[in-house]
């Protein structure tokens, strides 16, 4: 899938799995936590500050769904 994230500078990227999704974000993050759980919590805190919405970080898919509901993540091409 091709995603577009619009928190700060827009980011468009392709990720076929949750691991690829998180890996892409980790690669773009200057101070990424080394473990997935900590990094997801870190991302959710930033997203919460940015959007003013509650962001679920219980799983990568829950995080993505929360971002979509908050209007800062969209799937721009599901066929990629």
C-alpha positions as a printed Julia matrix, in Angstrom:
80×3 Matrix{Float64}:
  0.0    0.0    0.0
  1.05   3.55  -0.61
  0.49   5.89   2.34
  0.56   9.64   2.79
  1.19  11.08   6.25
  0.61  14.78   6.87
  2.06  15.62  10.27
  4.71  18.25   9.75
  6.38  17.74   6.4
  4.22  15.44   4.23
  5.61  11.93   3.82
  4.53   9.48   1.13
  5.8    5.9    1.23
  5.01   2.3    0.35
  4.68  -0.42   2.98
  3.17  -3.86   2.44
  3.32  -4.98   6.06
  3.03  -3.39   9.49
  6.74  -4.07  10.01
  7.6   -2.16   6.82
  5.28   0.68   7.89
  7.0    1.03  11.25
 10.45   0.55   9.71
  9.87   3.39   7.27
  8.82   5.72  10.07
 11.79   4.63  12.18
 14.12   5.46   9.28
 12.7    8.99   9.09
 12.74   9.65  12.84
 15.8   11.33  14.3
 15.45   9.94  17.85
 13.62   6.64  17.31
 13.36   4.28  20.26
 15.08   0.96  19.43
 12.19  -1.32  20.42
  8.89  -1.39  18.5
  6.66  -0.91  21.54
  8.61   2.11  22.78
  8.83   3.61  19.31
  5.1    3.18  18.72
  4.39   4.9   22.06
  6.78   7.7   21.02
  5.02   8.11  17.68
  1.58   8.1   19.3
  2.6   10.82  21.76
  3.79  13.02  18.89
  0.64  12.33  16.9
 -1.52  13.13  19.92
  0.22  16.49  20.33
 -0.05  17.21  16.61
 -3.72  16.27  16.16
 -5.2   16.82  19.61
 -6.76  13.37  19.25
 -6.3   10.22  21.29
 -3.97   7.87  19.38
 -4.08   4.12  20.04
 -0.63   2.52  20.14
 -1.65  -0.98  21.25
 -0.62  -2.3   17.82
  0.67  -0.93  14.53
 -2.69  -1.46  12.85
 -4.49   0.34  15.72
 -1.99   3.2   15.4
 -2.63   3.46  11.65
 -6.41   3.42  12.18
 -6.14   6.18  14.79
 -4.06   8.32  12.43
 -6.6    7.79   9.65
 -9.47   8.82  11.94
 -7.47  11.9   12.96
 -7.03  12.79   9.27
 -3.23  12.66   9.13
 -2.77   9.3    7.37
 -4.38   8.1    4.18
 -3.97   5.22   1.79
 -3.28   6.8   -1.59
 -2.93   3.55  -3.53
 -3.95   0.17  -2.14
 -2.77  -1.7   -5.23
  0.94  -0.94  -4.84
